Amino acid sequence: MDRESSLGRRVVVTGIGLVSPLGTGTDKNWQALLRGESGIAPLTRFDFSRHATRFGGEVKDFDPLLFVDRKEVRKMDLFTQFALAAAHLAVEDSGIAPGDLQSDRAGTYVGSGIGGLGSIEEWHSVLLEKGPERVSPFFLIQTIINEASGRISIRYGAKGPNCANATACSTGTHAIGDSFRMIARGEADIMIAGGAEAPLTPLSLAGFNAMKALSERNDAPAKASRPFDAQRDGFVMGEGSGVVILEELGRALKREARVYAEVVGYGMTSDAYHVAAPAPDGDGAVRVMRRAIEDAGVRPEDVQYVNAHGTSTPFNDKTETLAIKKLFGEHASRVAVNSTKSMTGHLLGAAGGLEAGILALCLHHQVMTPTINYEFPDPECDLDYVPNVSRKAEIVHGLSNSFGFGGTNGALLFKRFVKP
């Protein structure tokens, strides 16, 4: 049995929608990434003066009214607004006619790690201060994670699969990987897939500070996210959404769509080790990368580039480095590894969607975006991290890693697309 018949139909990325601390819009994000800009700054939405960390990655230019009717905005949590915006940008980018999505062959799969935490905080305060009769009838639908995917489905009339997942920081990667499988199996022809998150709330920040997980570099926020650097002191939280349009190859070619990349491999594993820390030997990370590569029917030495999970935490970065070295062996020194979280911060459940979109752009343009703030080499992190400056390079296969609390791991393998 050949590879195509064993995996099913071929799947490609034909649209990308990015909303991140670097801005609202795919090209805006891409140009900022190429320039090595940071989207991290002091937080402005709430009073964080008593918090140990007072900075993060807000989407500063986001205007929900560009994507959502004014009457509907107040019924949605911010994470759902981000998801609708990213989906709008992705559909527009794909060139798919809106009528083509009004079908049971088109589906949505957009998850979130936390969902409407901001709405939970807001309405809990109302409950305590003003009483239960003042709680909004829209409260529950603001908080539920699948509301983002559901509202996207409703907006476009997409009557195929309508799913949402909550697998912590692997959410966006799992949503795209599962959607890839759905199309490959013939359950859909088009999937709107990714993740969305709006975690920059007082309770969320306090919780991560209590875990000692966040950077506290308040004097230099733009320098705080520094994956693989010896002076990293924790991750930097961001917000936004990354959504891609996945499409069956034959359909995409028939309509002469622009194809960014082909999705060729997907892996899922569990560390089965700890609720909040990676297995120190990198076992789960090794296995998930291997599964994605084997799923594609290629070898580790066929991979030129890894968009790492790269959180800027002491344990993740050295463990991920170790896992890459274990999997790739001698080839590890020839693989370029970067972390776009150095610029965007960590978007939790949206990170995998954002980073999959960035990976597709890297393959399409044959450019590796940099890991910024890489200043002090760490002896335990000794790979090529594309330090500080983007790089033109020939990339045939690129891998995107996501690792989440609970030990849940996901990896996607994309391939450069050459039109037949």
Phi, psi and omega in degrees: 000127182281170186299317185294318182288332180284327181269341184097207186285152180279147187232135182230160175265120182242355178208145181223130176233118185237129173230115185211177175300347175276352177136173178260114181129139185293313181293323177300317177295315183298315181294321177295321177297316180297325180278352181070040181275152174257138176259014186264134183201171175304142181283143186236345191284329179228173174273106181254019188298335180267356181277150177293328175248129185235025180218166180177194183250084174280148172275094193286335185258013187283127175236104183298335183291347173285345186231341186226138176300143185305320181292334183273337184303315184290348179268357187240142168289160181299326181296325178289322176299316177301316182297316179296321178296313181295321178296317177302313181296321181291316179297315178300317180295327184287336184077009177290132177293134182308325179296334181288343178273348180276073189201155174277008173261000177243136183223174179229143179208090183231120183248183179205145179284323185241327182077217190275056180297322179300321178290323177298314179297315183299310186281338172293321177297319178298316179302314183288323187271327188237348177103163186295332181291347180264358178286134184294142174293347178267000185306308186295319181288343173289331190265335189287133187297323185283358178297327179297309180296320180297317180292325175296316178302314180296317182301318186260357182069026181281112189255010176277209180305137178226099188229160172214146178232163177220082182243049176053226186284357175265001188306304184298321179295315179296321180298317179289318179297316178296322178294321174304314179297319181300316180290318180300325180278353179089014180278345178202162175253334181223136173228134172264111194224147176160210182214161179214147182205142174223072190264005185277071181238160180302318182291317180298313181297318179297320181295315179291326174296319179298329177280353185061036183265338187264149169296144176243030182279064185294337181281347182210069185304318183294343179259002190284322179274106188222069182304139176070357178279145184296337182259017176295143183225018178139167182275167178242125184280139176230179181220165177137204183203145172231121182229137176238155172261118174259139187216144175296134190304312183301321179294318180296318180293322181299323180266008177058044180286153168286129179250123180279318184192164174256137174273119186238346182207150182210137177223150175224136174213172172234141173292326185050048187230306188204151183289336187222002182233144178287153173300127188296339178271000178071017187303310182297322179293319177300312185292323182289321176295318179298319180297317179296319181291316179293326177300327180278349181075028179239180181251158177306323182289354175275355182263129181256343193209137176234121168274102189285160170299315165041066190276347185079022173259149183304317185282314183302312190293319179287327179290318178294320176301314179300317181297318178297318180293322178295317183287314188271344179060226181298334181289343182303326181290344180257358178267129175277131183234124177226167175230112176287349174296342175299336181254324185262346195073185184258114183271017176051241183296341178271349187300316183295324177292315178300313186286331173294319177297319178295319178300317178298321177295320178298317179293319182295317184265353181057051179223140172257124177284158189273166162261107182276171181064022177271101187238327186235105183301141177255124180303334180272355177234090192236036177259180176275104184263019182047062190292120162071338184225133178296160190218128170290136181198155175275115181240118175264313179235134177230142184247141174239125183254143173218130179230134187232163173307148186087359179079020183271131186235147175216147176215140177240138174246121177251153179235142174302135182261128174242120185298130181291000000 
